[in-house]
Amino acid sequence: MAAGVVIVIVLAAAAWWLTRRPVVKVRTAPVVAISAGSSSASVLDASGYVVARRMATVSAQVTGKVREVMIEEGMRVEQGQVMATLDPLDADAQRTLSASQLSAARSQVDNMQAQLAVANADATRLQSLVGAQLVSRSQYEQAIAQRDALRAQLQNAQRNVQVASDQLAIAGIRSDFNVVRAPFAGVVTAKAAQPGEIVSPLSAGGGFTRTGIGTIVDMESLEIEVEVGESYIGRVQPKMPVEAVLNAYPEWKIPGEVIAIIPTADRGKATVKVRVALKVKDARIVPEMGVRVSFLEQAKPQEATKPQGVRVPTAALVERDTRTVAFVVGEHNTVSAHAVTTGMVMGQDKQVLSGLTAGDTVVLNPPQELKEGDKVAEAGPDAAE
């Protein structure tokens, strides 16, 4: 009986080992819906770069020595998250001094109040005696003057308490300046300071003082900036549809739209800057990537037809068992083969009438050994096709 159990276990392990397949490195592209303007002709091509509309080099508000840096390149931070702290010795000393000054001012108020109480009692007593002509009026008037002087001194001491209290509050705020926080949510692209270095919000010159802790970029604010020649800027209009292709992913066509034409020209290069919005948010899009932008003409209403199917890169379609299939990346990065019905050729893409849905992710140039259920991973821009 025991020998039979062992044989079953061995056979199961052997079957698992034989059927286990390694993760296949592939490149992918999204399936894009065909819109009425998708097949519009390009009226102008231009080159540009991906830029972040919201980017900041975060610095401390005061000059100080860095005690701890809590960020690294590629790390995501939330708004208000602590990025670094400075040595708090100076700020703590100032706050302690302000607290002592406030305590002394309050003691002075207590002393003035006690003296004023005695002066009030003396003035009241002398008022009754001067009526009975037991003391001279000059003595009474002197007591009144002393009481009024103490009242003025008390008011001044009370103002000193308020000033000391404000100074303590300011010292507390300045102490908070030793904590450097993220002004908005984003990704750290540069770490500029190390513990022990001196940082300052102003450049002091030389190489011994840092002006920032690090740089963060709001990846939700990415857009494209291109320069269009003056002779062709008349072809570009706000809200105009565009198709962008990153140099790193030449098969991936990203839909976009003209945000604005910057109303100034560079007379040295005879170009005008154009801002383009990206309609797709993806982790593969990063700042300073090179990009090629095609400005598309708007389809006329009478020529617009109901969109049919989707478009995919031709490289994603292969023949398997006399069928045209595309490998779709699903949950847990496993692929499934979808039989498709193709339509017309659209440049480097092809129309797919059935078998795929807009938003699917397909494998480009799937290797012959790729099978249903295999796990895949993105190979990156430098991988061989």
Legacy VTK file of the C-alpha trace (Angstrom):
# vtk DataFile Version 3.0
C-alpha trace
ASCII
DATASET POLYDATA
POINTS 385 float
0.000 0.000 0.000
2.777 2.440 0.991
4.675 1.613 -2.213
1.588 2.463 -4.289
1.218 5.846 -2.585
4.883 6.623 -3.260
4.475 5.710 -6.947
1.429 7.999 -7.270
3.321 10.888 -5.662
6.331 10.362 -7.922
4.137 10.235 -11.039
2.287 13.396 -9.983
5.559 15.225 -9.354
6.903 14.100 -12.723
3.736 15.255 -14.473
3.940 18.638 -12.749
7.621 19.007 -13.716
6.952 18.113 -17.345
3.961 20.454 -17.654
5.588 23.373 -15.821
6.509 26.082 -18.338
8.747 29.093 -17.746
7.455 32.659 -17.965
7.752 33.911 -21.560
9.163 37.409 -22.116
7.001 39.247 -24.670
6.026 42.709 -25.779
2.403 43.789 -25.746
0.089 46.427 -27.176
-3.464 47.533 -26.368
-6.466 46.847 -28.592
-7.936 50.182 -29.705
-11.531 50.868 -30.709
-12.023 52.193 -34.222
-13.644 55.616 -33.986
-15.112 57.677 -36.776
-11.889 59.697 -36.878
-9.447 56.802 -36.443
-8.877 56.403 -40.133
-8.470 60.123 -40.700
-5.427 61.074 -42.698
-2.486 62.702 -40.995
-2.177 66.367 -41.933
1.109 66.906 -40.089
3.795 64.914 -38.276
6.021 66.358 -35.559
8.481 65.137 -32.946
8.474 66.018 -29.270
8.848 64.745 -25.749
6.696 63.543 -22.891
6.717 66.221 -20.181
5.227 66.505 -16.710
2.950 69.469 -16.227
3.316 69.108 -12.469
6.863 68.569 -11.235
8.670 70.009 -8.213
12.120 69.987 -6.675
11.224 69.879 -2.987
13.411 71.849 -0.580
13.379 72.738 3.101
11.988 76.142 4.072
15.015 76.868 6.253
18.740 76.233 6.053
19.869 73.239 8.091
21.720 69.942 8.259
19.912 66.879 6.890
19.254 64.304 9.586
17.320 61.668 7.610
16.182 61.198 3.990
13.180 58.911 3.550
12.863 58.739 -0.245
14.448 56.786 -3.086
14.163 57.098 -6.860
11.052 55.360 -8.187
9.259 55.551 -4.837
5.665 56.818 -4.815
4.795 59.449 -2.209
1.446 60.851 -1.131
0.637 64.482 -0.459
1.959 65.486 2.966
4.210 62.426 3.303
7.509 63.117 5.097
10.410 63.104 2.630
13.228 64.207 4.958
13.980 65.773 8.334
16.584 68.353 9.354
18.581 68.574 12.571
16.177 70.324 15.018
18.777 71.617 17.524
18.541 75.306 16.586
14.760 75.241 16.326
14.395 73.410 19.646
16.698 75.913 21.360
14.697 78.839 19.991
11.437 77.252 21.109
12.842 76.657 24.619
14.005 80.279 24.794
10.594 81.547 23.681
8.873 79.375 26.291
11.146 80.811 29.010
10.420 84.363 27.861
6.694 83.670 28.009
7.002 82.286 31.538
8.962 85.378 32.637
6.375 87.696 31.076
3.550 85.933 32.903
5.454 86.228 36.195
5.821 89.956 35.570
2.048 90.231 35.073
1.422 88.426 38.357
3.827 90.813 40.136
2.158 93.886 38.620
-1.284 92.624 39.613
-0.146 92.162 43.227
1.353 95.664 43.370
-1.782 97.153 41.802
-3.964 95.469 44.393
-1.917 97.110 47.177
-2.045 100.486 45.412
-5.838 100.234 45.028
-6.196 99.480 48.730
-3.966 102.438 49.670
-5.901 104.805 47.414
-9.227 103.680 48.868
-7.948 104.071 52.441
-6.490 107.529 51.820
-9.694 108.670 50.129
-11.626 108.178 53.375
-8.857 109.775 55.455
-8.570 112.860 53.273
-12.303 113.419 53.700
-11.803 113.408 57.445
-8.813 115.732 56.989
-6.532 113.181 58.664
-4.074 113.167 55.731
-3.162 115.814 53.211
-4.671 115.849 49.729
-1.175 115.650 48.229
-0.654 112.252 49.878
-3.931 111.053 48.414
-3.073 112.353 44.933
0.335 110.681 45.131
-1.362 107.350 45.919
-3.738 107.821 42.961
-0.801 108.558 40.633
1.059 105.473 41.822
-2.045 103.328 41.239
-2.476 104.678 37.682
1.213 104.074 36.923
0.905 100.465 38.069
-2.172 100.020 35.871
-0.171 101.199 32.840
2.710 98.896 33.770
0.270 95.981 34.061
-1.133 96.663 30.593
2.397 96.762 29.193
3.254 93.476 30.948
0.106 91.876 29.505
1.145 92.990 26.016
4.574 91.452 26.639
2.839 88.167 27.474
1.008 88.286 24.131
4.250 89.031 22.275
6.054 86.159 24.024
3.140 83.836 23.256
3.285 84.788 19.559
7.047 84.239 19.522
6.555 80.759 20.982
3.972 79.970 18.291
6.377 81.179 15.584
9.153 79.060 17.079
6.837 76.055 16.888
6.099 76.756 13.224
9.798 77.120 12.466
10.389 73.813 14.195
7.919 72.246 11.741
10.043 73.671 8.901
12.615 71.001 9.780
10.235 68.390 8.368
10.141 68.318 4.542
6.841 67.006 3.145
5.638 66.159 -0.354
3.518 69.008 -1.777
1.480 66.602 -3.915
1.214 62.909 -4.719
3.716 61.649 -7.263
6.782 59.561 -8.002
10.316 60.437 -6.904
12.551 60.883 -9.953
15.666 62.246 -8.221
17.159 62.066 -4.726
19.377 65.124 -4.291
20.497 65.111 -0.644
22.083 62.743 1.855
22.189 62.774 5.687
24.812 65.197 6.990
24.628 67.594 4.050
23.524 71.209 4.422
20.384 72.196 2.515
19.065 75.670 1.901
16.042 77.084 0.051
18.460 79.546 -1.574
21.612 78.670 -3.464
24.653 79.685 -1.447
27.081 78.967 -4.265
29.811 76.356 -4.336
29.315 72.637 -3.988
28.735 72.367 -0.247
25.086 73.428 -0.020
22.164 71.549 -1.565
19.078 73.435 -2.678
16.683 70.487 -2.731
15.884 67.153 -1.115
14.511 65.498 -4.239
12.306 65.851 -7.301
8.800 64.409 -7.574
6.598 64.149 -10.653
2.825 63.825 -10.814
2.462 61.020 -13.363
-1.197 61.947 -13.854
-0.072 65.270 -15.349
1.999 63.802 -18.192
1.429 65.291 -21.617
3.323 65.741 -24.881
5.075 68.890 -25.977
5.981 69.217 -29.654
7.453 72.001 -31.737
5.709 72.710 -35.031
7.272 74.821 -37.755
5.750 78.259 -38.265
4.900 77.360 -41.856
2.656 74.482 -40.729
1.137 75.757 -37.479
-1.997 76.810 -39.361
-2.849 73.134 -39.812
-3.081 72.591 -36.058
-6.227 73.477 -34.106
-7.232 73.053 -30.425
-9.154 69.816 -29.723
-7.631 68.311 -32.869
-7.198 64.504 -32.591
-3.662 63.149 -32.679
-1.947 59.786 -32.699
1.280 59.509 -30.709
3.956 56.813 -31.001
6.698 56.543 -28.383
10.188 55.859 -29.696
10.472 53.103 -27.076
7.258 51.348 -28.213
6.919 51.897 -31.976
3.950 49.512 -32.338
1.890 51.267 -29.662
-0.361 54.017 -31.014
-1.643 56.310 -28.264
-4.706 58.486 -28.938
-4.498 62.100 -27.876
-5.855 65.579 -28.390
-4.399 69.047 -28.821
-4.708 70.996 -25.559
-3.391 74.350 -26.680
-1.107 76.147 -29.078
1.342 78.275 -27.072
0.858 81.850 -28.382
4.530 82.638 -28.912
7.185 81.512 -31.365
10.866 80.692 -31.081
12.430 82.994 -33.661
15.718 81.135 -33.457
14.145 77.835 -34.560
11.032 79.291 -36.260
8.769 76.916 -34.310
5.673 77.116 -32.129
5.079 74.823 -29.139
1.933 72.699 -29.028
0.623 70.878 -25.941
-0.988 67.486 -26.511
-3.057 65.529 -23.961
-2.652 61.761 -23.655
-5.926 59.837 -23.467
-4.171 56.739 -22.106
-2.496 56.512 -18.691
0.167 53.813 -18.559
3.218 53.104 -16.408
5.318 52.740 -19.562
4.910 56.449 -20.320
7.562 58.401 -18.424
8.848 61.993 -18.646
11.411 62.967 -21.308
10.559 60.035 -23.603
10.847 60.847 -27.294
7.566 60.692 -29.201
6.315 61.097 -32.753
2.947 62.837 -33.111
0.606 62.694 -36.113
-2.053 65.406 -36.231
-5.223 63.934 -37.756
-7.882 65.700 -39.768
-11.405 65.645 -38.412
-13.828 63.386 -40.273
-16.701 65.300 -41.844
-20.136 64.512 -40.337
-21.609 63.319 -43.621
-18.629 61.023 -44.155
-18.606 59.577 -40.632
-19.770 55.975 -40.461
-20.559 53.722 -37.551
-17.297 52.261 -36.195
-16.848 48.556 -36.794
-14.553 46.329 -34.791
-11.198 47.248 -33.302
-7.671 47.815 -34.576
-4.585 45.915 -33.475
-0.971 45.875 -34.665
-0.527 43.423 -37.516
2.367 41.911 -35.553
-0.140 40.590 -32.987
-1.930 38.345 -35.519
-0.527 34.889 -36.308
-1.728 31.753 -38.068
-2.269 28.720 -35.839
-4.022 25.558 -37.118
-5.380 27.352 -40.214
-6.896 30.072 -38.014
-5.876 33.674 -37.464
-5.445 34.157 -33.730
-4.246 36.776 -31.268
-2.879 35.963 -27.827
-4.666 38.048 -25.172
-3.048 38.660 -21.779
-5.562 37.947 -19.024
-5.579 37.609 -15.250
-2.338 36.559 -13.564
-0.521 37.373 -16.854
-1.715 34.179 -18.529
-2.453 34.211 -22.261
-5.387 32.812 -24.173
-5.610 32.361 -27.951
-8.558 34.199 -29.520
-9.625 33.319 -33.054
-10.302 36.566 -34.922
-11.962 37.764 -38.084
-9.913 40.444 -39.788
-10.905 43.311 -42.039
-9.013 46.004 -43.867
-5.389 46.992 -43.403
-4.911 50.296 -41.522
-1.249 51.185 -41.948
0.745 49.012 -39.540
-2.524 47.908 -37.917
-5.352 45.687 -39.015
-9.086 45.876 -38.473
-10.500 43.016 -36.370
-14.241 42.497 -36.766
-14.679 39.813 -34.095
-12.715 37.995 -31.419
-11.223 40.989 -29.589
-12.542 43.845 -27.472
-11.221 47.378 -27.108
-9.028 47.510 -24.008
-7.631 43.982 -24.398
-3.852 43.590 -24.270
-2.345 41.428 -27.030
1.098 39.871 -27.454
3.237 41.247 -30.291
5.123 38.747 -32.471
4.092 35.765 -30.297
6.759 33.027 -30.451
5.838 29.677 -31.967
6.210 27.945 -28.590
3.651 30.241 -26.896
0.635 28.170 -25.869
-2.749 28.685 -24.272
-2.367 29.257 -20.507
1.308 30.236 -20.584
2.435 33.013 -18.264
4.070 36.061 -19.846
5.967 39.130 -18.672
6.675 42.460 -20.383
10.098 42.315 -22.041
10.675 46.084 -22.106
11.706 48.364 -24.953
15.212 46.946 -25.405
14.155 43.344 -25.885
14.616 41.800 -29.275
11.516 41.368 -31.378
LINES 1 386
385 0 1 2 3 4 5 6 7 8 9 10 11 12 13 14 15 16 17 18 19 20 21 22 23 24 25 26 27 28 29 30 31 32 33 34 35 36 37 38 39 40 41 42 43 44 45 46 47 48 49 50 51 52 53 54 55 56 57 58 59 60 61 62 63 64 65 66 67 68 69 70 71 72 73 74 75 76 77 78 79 80 81 82 83 84 85 86 87 88 89 90 91 92 93 94 95 96 97 98 99 100 101 102 103 104 105 106 107 108 109 110 111 112 113 114 115 116 117 118 119 120 121 122 123 124 125 126 127 128 129 130 131 132 133 134 135 136 137 138 139 140 141 142 143 144 145 146 147 148 149 150 151 152 153 154 155 156 157 158 159 160 161 162 163 164 165 166 167 168 169 170 171 172 173 174 175 176 177 178 179 180 181 182 183 184 185 186 187 188 189 190 191 192 193 194 195 196 197 198 199 200 201 202 203 204 205 206 207 208 209 210 211 212 213 214 215 216 217 218 219 220 221 222 223 224 225 226 227 228 229 230 231 232 233 234 235 236 237 238 239 240 241 242 243 244 245 246 247 248 249 250 251 252 253 254 255 256 257 258 259 260 261 262 263 264 265 266 267 268 269 270 271 272 273 274 275 276 277 278 279 280 281 282 283 284 285 286 287 288 289 290 291 292 293 294 295 296 297 298 299 300 301 302 303 304 305 306 307 308 309 310 311 312 313 314 315 316 317 318 319 320 321 322 323 324 325 326 327 328 329 330 331 332 333 334 335 336 337 338 339 340 341 342 343 344 345 346 347 348 349 350 351 352 353 354 355 356 357 358 359 360 361 362 363 364 365 366 367 368 369 370 371 372 373 374 375 376 377 378 379 380 381 382 383 384
